[in-house]
Amino acid sequence: MACFDIPHIHVAIPAMDEADSLPEVLSCVAQQQTACPITVYICVNQPEKWWEEECQKEICLRNAATLRWLEHFRQTAPFPLVVMDKSSRSHGWQGKNEGVGWARKTLFNHILSIANPDDLVVSMDADTTFTPHYLDSVRSSMSTHPHWVALSVPYYHPLTKEVSANRAILRYELYMRNYLLNMLRIGSPYAFTALGSAIVVRASALKKIGGITPLKSGEDFYLLQKLRKMGPVGAWNSECVHPAARFSERVDFGTGPAMQKGCAGDWSSYPIYSSCIFDKIAETYQQLDMLYEKDIPTEFTLFLQQQFKTNDLWGPLRRNSRTLAQFRHAFHEKADGLRILQFLRQEQRRENTPDAQALCMNIRRILTKEESEDVLPLFCSGMDLDSFSDCALEQLRDSMFTAEMRLRTTIP
């Protein structure tokens, strides 16, 4: 590969109270085997008001220690390291502009001010590890698929010595992998898992969508959704990232809060959606050619009309679409990942299928015969996921991970 064909890789890491995690993730970066130049950007952040709140002051002091450690590390780091201070006194977040969304926005905006269009922005978290081949693997994936505007990288949470954390992360992965496997099965353009530690985006694409929307939580989901409306988001990569399985209250929703809520026995926000609900979306996908000509009343189209508060949702799309391809694109702009998730939640409440029962039915459809035969006997132990042993939950997770890696390759 000629030198001018090699993109610069910009690794963006938000960090709040991450003194214990940062050395390991930076060690992973230092071990990368790639010809690409790498620069790491870390935004150490917290709200300014925490300096005056006794219950939060310890985090402020630990962030200050992190800044000192990073300054020392930078002197001998084998790669350029840019540290952005959003935590020292008078430097913290002001007002409502706070949280991981603002940290990522700050990082991305700085990178976009210096990056070339073909450079890659690798979104990372401070608690995530990866092999020495990771960055070169994402470069290879994006180079092989030049039409991809971004890549949703496969992930796999390593287990810990803490039993409650292991059970919580395994249960959360069942939720996430069931969702993605079914989205892949029905051919949804929004078949991706949104993890801030598992996103790679071209600098040109990130600039075109105006960067990231700085939400307190869920900024990764909306980032990928905006990117998908602009172009294809890839799902296959030969290497995974390994986020830590840990309880956290740093964001309103996501892995950490889900684990905490689930550990307390409440998985209501993270149900196992029945494959039958996804079939209702697939039914509409299959009738898009007819919908281009006339209204087709499916459960999903009726739901969308309710959401947009109009009975003539498709007329304007038809008038503004000269071709079927344009209409399909306009349809998916309306029926995006957020609307799909809202529909799933509505139908889940209506069906109220127990999680284990839904998962048992889904496995028969989303796993191969050989894969399903290995795990279906596990359901004989009961129809409540809380009653499954640790080994059974891990086996279910691993089987679904194998199936997911197989189906991720189907994304063109």
C-alpha positions in Angstrom: 0.0 0.0 0.0 1.4 3.4 -1.0 2.1 5.8 1.9 -0.5 8.3 0.7 -3.2 5.5 0.8 -2.6 4.9 4.6 -5.2 6.8 6.7 -4.3 8.4 10.0 -6.2 6.7 12.8 -7.5 9.1 15.5 -8.5 7.3 18.7 -11.0 9.3 20.8 -11.4 8.3 24.5 -13.7 10.1 27.0 -12.5 9.6 30.5 -14.2 10.3 33.8 -12.8 8.7 37.0 -10.8 6.3 34.8 -7.4 6.2 36.6 -7.5 2.5 37.0 -8.5 1.7 33.4 -6.5 4.2 31.2 -3.1 2.5 31.6 -4.5 -0.8 30.1 -6.2 0.8 27.1 -3.2 2.9 26.4 -1.0 -0.2 26.6 -3.3 -1.8 24.0 -2.8 1.2 21.7 1.0 1.0 22.2 1.1 -2.6 21.1 -0.8 -2.0 17.8 0.8 -3.5 14.8 -0.1 -1.2 11.9 1.6 1.0 9.3 -1.0 3.7 10.0 0.0 6.7 12.1 -2.0 6.8 15.3 -2.9 9.7 17.5 -4.8 9.3 20.8 -7.1 12.0 22.2 -8.4 11.8 25.8 -11.0 14.1 27.3 -10.8 14.0 31.1 -14.2 15.5 32.1 -16.7 16.2 34.8 -19.2 19.0 35.7 -17.6 22.1 37.2 -20.2 22.1 40.0 -18.8 18.8 41.3 -15.9 20.7 42.9 -18.4 22.2 45.3 -20.3 19.0 46.0 -18.7 16.9 48.8 -20.1 13.6 47.5 -18.5 14.2 44.1 -15.2 15.8 45.1 -13.3 12.5 45.2 -14.0 12.1 41.5 -12.6 15.6 40.9 -9.4 14.8 42.8 -9.0 11.4 41.0 -9.5 13.2 37.6 -6.8 15.7 38.7 -4.5 12.7 39.4 -5.3 11.2 36.0 -4.3 14.4 34.3 -1.0 14.4 36.1 -0.4 10.7 35.2 -1.3 11.4 31.5 1.2 14.3 31.4 3.9 12.0 32.7 2.9 9.2 30.3 2.9 11.6 27.3 6.6 12.2 27.7 7.5 8.7 26.8 4.4 7.5 24.9 5.1 5.7 21.6 2.3 7.7 19.9 1.1 11.3 19.9 -1.2 11.9 22.9 -3.6 14.9 23.1 -5.1 15.5 26.5 -8.2 17.7 26.7 -8.8 19.0 30.2 -12.5 19.4 31.0 -12.2 18.6 34.7 -9.8 21.0 36.4 -11.2 23.9 38.3 -12.8 26.4 35.9 -12.4 23.9 33.1 -15.3 21.5 33.8 -18.7 21.3 32.1 -21.0 24.3 32.7 -24.8 24.1 33.0 -26.5 21.3 31.1 -23.6 20.7 28.7 -22.1 17.7 30.4 -21.6 14.0 30.2 -20.1 11.5 27.8 -21.9 13.0 24.8 -20.2 16.3 25.3 -16.9 14.6 25.9 -17.2 12.7 22.6 -18.3 15.9 20.8 -15.3 17.8 22.1 -13.0 15.0 21.0 -14.6 14.6 17.6 -14.7 18.4 16.9 -11.0 18.7 17.6 -10.2 15.7 15.4 -12.3 17.0 12.5 -10.4 20.3 12.7 -7.1 18.6 11.8 -8.1 15.3 10.1 -8.0 14.5 6.4 -11.2 13.2 4.8 -10.0 9.6 4.5 -8.8 9.5 8.1 -10.5 7.1 10.5 -12.0 8.2 13.8 -12.1 5.3 16.3 -14.5 5.8 19.1 -13.2 4.1 22.2 -14.0 3.9 25.9 -11.4 4.0 28.7 -12.5 0.5 30.0 -12.1 -1.3 26.7 -9.3 -3.6 25.6 -8.3 -5.1 22.2 -5.6 -7.1 20.5 -2.5 -5.7 18.8 -4.2 -6.3 15.4 -7.4 -4.3 16.2 -6.6 -0.9 14.6 -5.1 -2.5 11.5 -8.2 -4.8 11.2 -10.6 -1.8 11.1 -8.3 -0.1 8.6 -8.5 -3.2 6.5 -12.3 -3.5 6.8 -12.9 0.2 5.9 -10.4 -0.1 3.0 -12.0 -3.2 1.6 -15.5 -1.6 1.8 -14.9 2.0 0.6 -18.7 2.5 0.5 -19.1 2.1 4.2 -19.3 5.4 6.0 -18.8 3.8 9.4 -18.3 0.4 11.1 -20.1 -1.1 14.1 -17.4 -3.3 15.5 -18.2 -6.7 17.1 -17.8 -6.8 20.8 -17.5 -9.4 23.6 -17.5 -8.7 27.3 -14.9 -10.7 29.2 -16.2 -12.1 32.5 -14.8 -11.1 35.8 -14.4 -12.6 39.3 -17.6 -10.9 40.4 -20.5 -13.3 39.9 -23.3 -10.7 40.0 -21.5 -8.6 37.4 -21.0 -11.7 35.2 -24.7 -12.6 35.4 -25.8 -9.1 34.7 -23.6 -8.6 31.6 -24.5 -12.0 30.2 -28.2 -11.2 30.5 -27.6 -7.8 28.9 -25.7 -9.4 26.0 -28.6 -11.8 25.4 -30.9 -8.7 25.0 -28.5 -6.9 22.7 -27.6 -10.0 20.6 -31.2 -11.1 20.3 -32.0 -7.6 18.9 -29.2 -7.6 16.4 -29.6 -11.1 15.2 -33.3 -10.5 14.4 -32.5 -7.2 12.7 -29.9 -9.0 10.6 -32.4 -11.8 9.9 -35.1 -9.4 8.5 -32.5 -7.3 6.6 -33.0 -4.0 8.4 -30.7 -1.2 7.3 -30.4 -0.4 11.0 -28.9 -3.7 12.0 -26.1 -2.5 14.3 -25.2 -2.5 17.9 -24.5 1.0 19.2 -21.6 0.9 21.7 -19.4 4.0 22.1 -16.4 1.7 22.4 -17.1 -0.1 19.1 -17.6 2.5 16.4 -15.2 3.5 13.6 -16.2 6.4 11.2 -14.6 8.1 8.3 -13.7 11.7 9.1 -15.4 12.8 5.9 -18.7 11.1 6.9 -18.5 12.5 10.5 -18.0 16.0 9.1 -20.8 15.6 6.6 -23.4 14.8 9.3 -22.2 17.7 11.5 -20.5 15.6 14.1 -22.1 13.9 17.1 -25.2 15.1 19.0 -24.0 15.6 22.6 -26.6 13.6 24.5 -26.0 12.5 28.1 -26.8 8.9 27.0 -27.4 7.2 23.8 -25.2 9.5 21.7 -23.7 6.4 20.1 -27.1 5.1 18.9 -28.1 8.4 17.3 -24.6 8.8 15.8 -24.9 5.5 14.0 -28.5 6.3 13.0 -27.4 9.6 11.4 -24.5 7.9 9.6 -26.8 5.1 8.3 -29.1 7.6 6.8 -26.1 8.9 4.8 -24.7 5.6 3.8 -24.0 2.0 4.7 -22.7 1.1 8.2 -20.6 -2.0 8.1 -20.9 -4.7 10.7 -18.1 -7.2 10.0 -14.6 -6.9 11.4 -12.1 -9.7 12.0 -11.3 -8.4 15.5 -13.6 -7.6 18.5 -13.3 -5.0 21.2 -13.6 -6.1 24.8 -15.5 -3.6 27.0 -15.3 -4.1 30.7 -18.4 -5.6 32.5 -18.9 -3.1 35.3 -21.7 -1.5 37.2 -22.0 2.2 36.6 -24.2 5.3 37.1 -22.2 7.6 34.8 -25.0 7.7 32.2 -28.8 7.4 32.3 -28.9 4.2 30.2 -26.5 1.8 28.5 -24.4 -1.1 29.7 -23.6 0.1 33.3 -27.1 1.2 34.3 -28.6 -1.9 32.6 -26.4 -4.1 34.7 -27.3 -2.2 37.9 -31.0 -2.3 37.2 -30.9 -6.0 36.1 -28.9 -7.0 39.2 -31.7 -5.5 41.3 -34.1 -7.9 39.4 -35.5 -5.4 36.9 -35.0 -6.3 33.2 -38.2 -4.6 32.0 -36.2 -2.0 29.9 -34.2 -4.7 28.2 -36.6 -7.5 27.2 -36.1 -10.4 24.8 -38.2 -9.2 21.9 -40.1 -12.1 20.2 -39.0 -12.8 16.6 -42.7 -12.6 15.7 -42.5 -8.8 16.3 -39.6 -8.5 14.0 -41.6 -10.4 11.4 -44.2 -7.6 11.4 -41.5 -5.2 10.4 -40.2 -7.7 7.8 -43.7 -7.9 6.3 -43.7 -4.2 5.6 -40.2 -4.4 4.1 -41.4 -7.1 1.7 -44.3 -4.9 0.5 -42.3 -1.7 -0.1 -42.8 -2.0 -3.9 -46.6 -2.1 -3.4 -46.4 0.7 -0.8 -44.8 2.8 -3.5 -48.0 2.5 -5.5 -50.7 2.6 -2.8 -51.1 2.4 1.0 -50.6 -1.0 2.5 -52.1 -1.3 6.0 -49.6 -3.4 8.1 -49.2 -3.2 11.8 -45.9 -1.4 11.3 -47.2 1.2 8.8 -50.2 1.9 11.0 -47.9 2.4 14.0 -45.7 4.8 11.9 -48.8 6.8 11.0 -49.7 7.1 14.6 -46.2 8.2 15.5 -46.1 10.9 12.9 -49.8 11.8 13.5 -50.9 11.7 9.9 -53.0 9.3 7.8 -51.1 10.4 4.7 -47.6 9.5 5.6 -46.6 7.9 2.3 -48.2 10.4 -0.2 -45.5 13.0 0.2 -42.8 10.4 0.0 -44.2 9.1 -3.3 -44.5 12.6 -4.8 -40.9 13.4 -3.9 -39.5 10.1 -5.1 -38.9 9.7 -8.8 -37.9 6.1 -8.5 -38.6 3.1 -6.3 -35.1 3.3 -5.0 -35.7 6.8 -3.8 -38.9 5.8 -2.2 -37.2 2.9 -0.3 -34.6 5.4 1.0 -37.3 7.8 2.1 -39.2 5.0 3.8 -36.2 4.0 5.8 -35.5 7.6 6.7 -39.0 7.6 8.4 -38.9 4.0 9.7 -35.5 4.4 11.3 -33.9 2.6 14.2 -35.6 4.7 16.8 -39.1 4.0 15.3 -38.3 0.3 15.1 -37.3 0.3 18.8 -40.5 2.1 19.8 -42.5 -0.4 17.8 -40.7 -3.3 19.4 -41.4 -1.9 22.9 -45.1 -1.3 22.1 -45.6 -4.8 20.8 -43.6 -6.4 23.6 -45.9 -4.8 26.2 -48.9 -6.0 24.2 -47.6 -9.6 23.8 -45.9 -9.8 27.3 -44.1 -12.9 26.3 -41.7 -14.1 29.1 -38.1 -13.5 28.2 -36.9 -17.1 28.4 -39.9 -18.3 26.3 -39.2 -15.6 23.6 -35.5 -16.5 23.6 -36.3 -20.2 23.2 -38.5 -19.5 20.2 -36.1 -17.1 18.7 -33.1 -19.4 18.9 -34.9 -21.9 16.6 -35.0 -19.1 14.0 -31.8 -17.1 14.4 -29.4 -20.0 15.0 -28.5 -22.8 12.7 -29.8 -26.3 13.5 -26.5 -27.3 14.8 -26.1 -24.2 16.9 -29.6 -24.4 18.3 -29.3 -28.1 19.2 -26.4 -27.2 21.5 -28.4 -24.7 23.6 -32.1 -25.6 23.4 -31.7 -28.3 26.1 -30.8 -25.5 28.5 -34.4 -24.4 28.5 -35.5 -27.6 30.1 -34.3 -26.2 33.4 -37.1 -23.6 33.5 -38.6 -20.7 31.6 -37.2 -17.9 33.8 -33.8 -16.6 32.7 -33.0 -15.8 36.4 -33.1 -19.5 37.1 -30.4 -20.3 34.5 -27.0 -21.2 35.9 -24.0 -19.0 35.2 -22.7 -21.7 32.8 -26.0 -21.8 30.9 -26.1 -18.1 30.5 -22.5 -18.0 29.2 -23.2 -20.9 26.8 -26.3 -19.0 25.4 -24.2 -15.8 25.0 -21.4 -17.6 23.2 -23.8 -19.4 20.8 -25.5 -16.2 20.0 -22.1 -14.5 19.5 -21.1 -17.2 17.1 -24.3 -16.8 15.1 -24.0 -13.0 15.2 -20.4 -13.1 13.8 -21.7 -15.4 11.0 -24.6 -13.1 10.1 -22.5 -9.8 10.4 -20.8 -10.9 7.2 -24.0 -10.6 5.3 -24.0 -6.8 5.5 -23.0 -5.7 2.0 
